[in-house]
Amino acid sequence: MTDKRIVLSTAGSQEQARKIAQALVERRLAACVNIVPGVESVYRWQDKVETSGEWLLVMKTTAGAFPALRQTLLELHSYEVPECLMLAVEDGDTAYLEWIGESVP
């Protein structure tokens, strides 16, 4: 197991996804954020099934940076309850994992 983490979230617009990604990388809370367009989400909200187009954010970070990343995401996000899921990275390419660690002190 490493201290590296993948964090998942979605955004309701490309502009919002870019704003969040830019802020997280500039603040050194994420080494990289992939913005994946064209995600269709089906979910239950306020006792109704909803469908919406979203942009998926895949953030590469560290366990230590996660609390600040989560707080920043919540501050910048327009959703009342934005997705924020942290997944542990068991292993990976050594050079790539080192790069994440150098990018997110």
N, C-alpha and C positions, 0 to 999 in steps of 0.2 A: 504494500500500500504506500502511496505517496501522499504528500500534503497538497497535491494539485487537485483542483475541482473543476467540474463543468457545471455551469448554472444555466438553467433554461427559463425563458420568459417569452411573452408575445407582446406585440404592440399593435394598435389599431390602425396605424398609418406608417408609411415609409419614412415620413419626416420625423415622427416620434421615435421610431426605431433608430434612425441615424443620430438623433439628438442624444438618446440614452447611450448608444455605443460610443459616440465621440466623448461624452463626459466620462464614462468609465475608463476608457483608455487614457485620456488626458490626465485623469486623477490617479493613474497607475493602480487602479482597482481591478483591471482586467488587462491581460496581455493582448488579447484579440477578442473581437466580437464578430461572429458571423451573422449576417442578416439574410435570412432565407425568405424570399417572397412567395406569395401564392399559397399560404397555408390556410386550409379551411378548417375551422374549429366548430364542433358541435358540443354544446355544454348546457348544463342546467343553471339558470340564474333567476332568482326570485320566483321559484316554483314554475318556471316555464323553460321549455327546451328552445334554445337559440342557436342560430348558425351565423357565423360571420367570417369574413376574410381577414387574415392577420399576417403579420410578419413575425417569424420565429427568430428569437435572439439566442445564440449559443455562445456563452461567455466562458473564456478560459481564465482561471484565477487560482488563488491558493486558499487553503482553509483559513489562514490568518486574516486575509483580506475580505472574506465573505461577509462578516457583519457590516462593514462599511459599504461594501458593494450593495448589499440588500437595502440598507438605509438610503443610499443614493438612488437606487432603482425606485423605491417607494416614493421618494420626494419628487422625482422627475416624471413619474408615470401618471397618465390621465385616468387609468382604471381605478375604480373603488377598491377592488381586490385583485391586484396584478399577480400573475403567476410568478413565483420565485422558488425554484426547486434546485437544490444543490445535490450533485451526484459525485461520489468519490471516484477518483481515477486510480485504479489498481496498479497499472503499469503503463509504460509507453516508451517511445524513443527517448533515450537519455538526453540527447542534444535538445530535443523539443521541450522536454520537461525542465531542463536547465534554463532555456530561454524564457519560459513562463516565470520561473523563479527570479530571473534577472529583471524581467519587465514589471513584476509585481513584488516590490520589496516587502 
